Amino acid sequence: MIAAVRWVAWVGMGAIAVLLLTQPISVQTQFQLSVTIIVALIGVWIFGRGQFARQLFLALGSFVVIRYLYWRYTSTLPPITDFPGFELGLLLVTAETYCVLILVISLIISADPLVRKPLERDPDELLPTVDVFIPTYNEDAYILATTMAAAKSMEYPANKLTVWLLDDGGTDQKCNDKNPEKAAAAKERRASLTLLAEQMGCRYLTRARNEHAKAGNMNNGLKHSKGDIIVVFDADHAPFRRFLRETVGHFLRDPKCFLVQTPHVFLNPDPIEKNLRTFDRMPSENEMFYSVTQRGLDKWNGSFFCGSAALLRRAALETTGGFAGITITEDCETAFELHSKGWTSIYVEKPLIAGLQPETFESFIGQRSRWCQGMFQILILKNPALKSGLHLIQRIAYLSSMTFWFFPLPRMIFMLAPLLHIFFDVKIFVSNVDEAISYTLTYIIVNLMLQNYMYGNVRWPWISELYEYVQGVFLSKAIVSVVLSPRKPTFNVTAKGLSLDNDHLSGLAWPFFAIYGLLLVGGLTAAYRYTFEPGVTSLMLVVGLWNTFNMMIAGVALGAVAERKQPDRHPRLGINRTGTMTVGDVTVAVHIDNVSAGGCAVRILDDAASIEWKSRETRARLSIDAIGPHVKGATLPLVYQHTTGSAEKVLHGMAFDSMLPQEYYVLADLMYGDSEALPAFLASRRKHKSIFAGSAQFIYWGLTEPFRAVSYALKKEPDPIPEEEQEQPPQIKLDAAIDELKAIAAKANQDTAEEGKSGSDESVKAA
C-alpha cells in the first residue's frame, strides 16, 4: 500500500512538473522566473544545509535547464522549408540535448555520494593471502625498484604477501625479435630484471607472447600465483604503507565483493596543468571523478576497476576466465562482466598510491584516445543496455561512462557552429537578444551554478570545457575509427617519466592555431557585418558573442599546447620526516621537507654544524627515523646539488647516488611510509573557486596565453643540453653481482633459443 501511494505521488508530481515545464509564457515572464530561481539557488547555497537542501538545489536548477531545452526544440529551430538550416539546427540542438542528458545523469549518480567509514583492524590470522601484480613493459629499472620496494613494505603479514613483477618487455617473442638490437635489449632486460626482482625479494614472471596486452600479462600472472586477493599497481604507481590495511578488510565483510578500488593520485602535473601552472593550486582533472563520481557510483554498486590501485578477488575473476581482454580498456570491461554476474564493488576514497601521468601533450592525447576507443569498444561489442544481470541504475551508470566519450563531437559542433551564420548566413538558431538573455544566458548561469555547487571543490569553472575541447580536436577521429572497426584498436603504452629541456610548441599545436585563427576572423567578420551591413539582425550579435566565448576557450587551449620546460623528471612529494645525515666526519640531525625518486631536500637542524658544500662532489649518507620494519638500518647515498631558501629556512637539494636494490626500501619508507602525506597535499589545493573568480581566471588565460604560444612559435630552437649536464635517473648498483648477471643472461639466451625452437611457453621466473 505504501509503495503504491509513493508511486502515485511520484506520477502526480511528475505530471505537475511537465505542465509547468511546458507552460507557454512570455519572454519577460521567463526572464523573471529564471532570475527568481537563480536568487533562490543562491539562498539555498548560502543558508541550506543537509540532504534536503542539496535535493532542492538540484530540483530548482534542473527546472531552468529543462525549460531551456523545451524552448530550444519548440521555438528556435529554423523552419523545415529552410532545409540546410533546419538540418544543421537539429544537429546543434541534438548536441545540446546530449550535454544536458550527461549533466542530468551525473547529477542523479552524484546526488548523494557514499561515504565509507574506515575499517577496524583485522587480526592477522583472518587476513587473506595477497598477490601483488606490477605489470611492466618498458619502464626504467629504478621506477620498478621503487614500486616493488613500496609494495613489499606495505603493512601486512609477510607470509601472506607476494609481489610479482610481470614483464611484457622480456617475453620470448621480444627476445626472438628479427631485429638483433631489439632482441638483445629484450634479453638484457629479462636477465637484469630477473636479478633485480630476486634481490628485492619479489618474483619475476614473463611469458611466451605479447597477446592481449596488459590483460594477457595479468592473466599469465593468475596462472602462476595462488593468492586469494589480486592487487594491481601500474609500474609507476607506488602504494603507501597502509594500502592493504585500509582496503583488504572489505573482502572479509562482503563475500560477494569482487573489487575494492582506490583513487589515482599523481605527483606530477598533466601537460595542461604544467603549461598553465595550476598544479599546486588547482585540483587535477581526475579529482572530480575519484572524489565525487566514483563515490556516487559506489552508492549504486557501480564503481568500476580503473586498471591500478585496486584489489580483486581471485574467485570472482575465475568466473569470467580472468581479466577481460576483448577491448583495450580491460579494467572497465572486467568490472562490467563481474557486475553482470551479481558481484559487488566497493570504492575507498582515501588516496593510497602516488603515480605519474603523461608529461607531454602528445602522450596525454595518446592516453585519452586509448580510453575513448576502449569505452566505445565496450559500448558497441557489449552494450550495457542489452547486458543481462545488470540493475537499471548500473546500466545507466555504465552507459553514462561510455557515452560520455561522445563529447568530442558536440564540443566541435559548439566550437564551429557560429561560423556558419557569420560566413554563410545559415540560420541554425532562431532567436533575438531578449530571448537569448531570458533563456540561454540564464541556462548557462544555472548550469554553472549546478556544476560549481556539486563539484566546486574539485573542479574550477570552465575547466571541463577546456579539457573537452583540447581532447575533442583529436578524439573525434578516434571515435570514427573505432565505430568503423570496433576490434581494430590496439593497446599502446603511455610514455611517462620524460623531461622537457626547453619551452616549445607541442607537435599537435597547429590545429589549435588554425581554429583560433578561424574564430578570430569570424569574430571580426561578425563585428563588421553587425555594424555596417544593412539588414543584419540582432541574431548576428548573439552569434558573435557565442563566437567570442569560443575564442576564449581556444585561446586558453593555445596555452595548453605551448609546452613549458620541465627539466626535473622526478616530481616531489612534501613530507614531514626527520633523520641524520653524515657528510665526511660530520653527522647532523636533519628534517626532510620533500622527496622524489631522484632525490630529496633536507634542512639541517643543528645551527652549529659546519659543512663545506661542493656541487656534485660532496657525498653524504642519510639515515631516517623509519616507519616500517624493512629498512633495517640501511641508509641512502646522497650527492649535493644546490642550496636554496631564505636565511630562516635553508634547504639543501640532494640527489640519490647509485643505489643498491635494498636501499630502495629506505626510499620507499621515506616517500610512502606516511599515508597522510598525500591527502594533505590534495587538501592544500582543494579550495572552492567561485564562478566569478573562475571566470575571471579563464578570461585572463584566454587573453594572454595566445601571446605566449605565438612567442614559442617564433622562438629559435635552443642548442641541446650536453648529456653530462642533463639530470640522470638514479642508477641501481649491480656491480657486486655482475658475474651472476652475466651467467643469468647467458642462460636466458640459451633458454630462449631452445624455447624458440620448441615453441614452449614456459615462463622465466626468479629463483
Buried (B, 14 or more C-beta within 10 A) or exposed (E): EEEEEEEEEEEEEEEEBEEEEEEEEEBEEBBEBBEEBBEBBEEBBEEBEEEEBBBBBBEBBBBBBBBBBBBBEEEBBBEEEBEEBBBBBBBBBEBBBBBBEBBBBBBBBBBBBBEEEEBEEBEEEEBBBBBBBBBBBEBBBBBBBBBBBBBBBBBBEEEBBBBBBBBBBBBBBBBBBEEEEEBBBBBBBBBBBBBBBBBBBBBBBBBBBBBBBBBBBBBBBBEBBEBBBBBBBBBBBBBBBBBBBBBBBBBEEBEEBBBBBBBBBBBBBBBBBBBBEBBEEBBBBBBBBBBBBBBBBBBBBBBBBBBBBBBBBBEBBEBBEBBBBBBBBBBBBBBBBBBBBBBBBBBBBBBBBBBBBBBBBBBBBBBBBBBBBBBBBBBBEBEBEEBEEBBEBBBBBBBBBBBBBBBBBBBBBBBBBBBBBBBEEBBBBBBBBBBBBBBBBBBEBBBBBBBBBBBBBBBBBBBBBBBBBBBBBBBBEBBEBBEEEBEEBEBEBBBBBEBBBBBBBBEBBEEBBEBBEBBBEBBEBBBEBBEEEEEBEBBBBBBBBBBBBBBBBBBBBBBBBBBBEBEBBBBBBBBEBEBBBBBEEBBBEBBBBBBBBBBBBBBBEEEEBEBEEEEEEBBBBBBBEBBBEBBEEBBBBBBBBEEEEEEEEEBBBBBBBEBBBBBBBBBBBBBBBBBBBBBEBBEEBBEEBEBEEBBEBBBEBBEEBBEBBBEBBEEEEEEEEEEEEEBEBBEBBBEEBEEBBEEBBEEBBEBBEEBBEEEEEEBBBBE
